Amino acid sequence: MRKRFFSHAGEIPIGHYIRLHVLLLPLCAASIWGNYWQLFSISWITALCHEAAHIIAGKCLGIDVSGITLLPFGVCARLKEPFIKSPAKEIIMASAGPLCNCIIAIALYCIYRLLPFAWIPYAITVNLAIMGMNLLPCLPLDGGRILRAALTLGSDAITAGQTTLRISRFFSAVLLCISGLLLITAQFNFSLILIGVFLLGNLYSEQRNFSKQTIREILYYKEKLEENTLNRTTTLTAYAKLPARMLLRHLSYHRYYIIQVVDEHQRIIKTVTESQILDALLHQSIRITLGEI
């Protein structure tokens, strides 16, 4: 599952919902010319099923998808919102793709025992490979998004994001090291190098967009509280002299925060909401303290 917010250069619109990448057409032609269209079709349909599982899960959870893009090596869903506002929903949606591949692999294995078609072992391998790769705890793969959402449930969005980025860098570096070792031992594996470079490149993009996402989450605070329902809140306690901006890294988009402000004798002197803090930071001063709000 990829969340895309960049230019549509190189993409051909097919109606309002679907876009086709121009490189998919020559790749299809090459697969027919090289007589490996069956293997290409199996791989591409497997990727399509993986992404379709994400989309169906998102629809069931009320997460809107603005469209899909047919890429040379798979399918990419475009979300309407810049981020999924519920970590639990993101975990379910991100898990749907690998789970779909696992179910397909098991079903194909059962079919193969009854009807041993020659293409089934390859299809099983492709499904297991896509499932395994996407479960790596590395952004922007599904495993990385599951890890980040799970960490967010236990802490705050900024800390969870930074921790996930560090883990992602580690796994990307490990893949490149394994590729280098295989190259030295004459067991060259170009696929691992491609995966490692792909992950590092996307990590750079994730790091660059991290600050933008944080700003989006801060600006989203007015929409956190839903009418006609109970809302989950978290209470924090801080001294009145603490700069209000210090609380930003402790906020998260799936909870609403209430801060108890205490004096030097640890007596509660006021209670402020995260909305009041963010309004004060945006409209008064970035250096304002909790006691001044």
Secondary structure by P-SEA (a helix, b strand, c coil): cccccccccccccccccbbbbcaaaaaaaaaaaacaaaaaaaaaaaaaaaaaaaaaaaaaaccccccccccccbbbbbbcccccccaaaaaaaaaaaaaaaaaaaaaaaaaaaaccccaaaaaaaaaaaaaaaaaccccccaaaaaaaaaaaaaccaaaaaaaaaaaaaaaaaaaaaaaaaaaaaccccaaaaaaaaaaaaaaaaaaaaaaaaaaaaaaaccccccccbbbbbbbbbbccccccccccccccccbbbbbbbbcccccccccccaaaaaaaaaccccccccccc
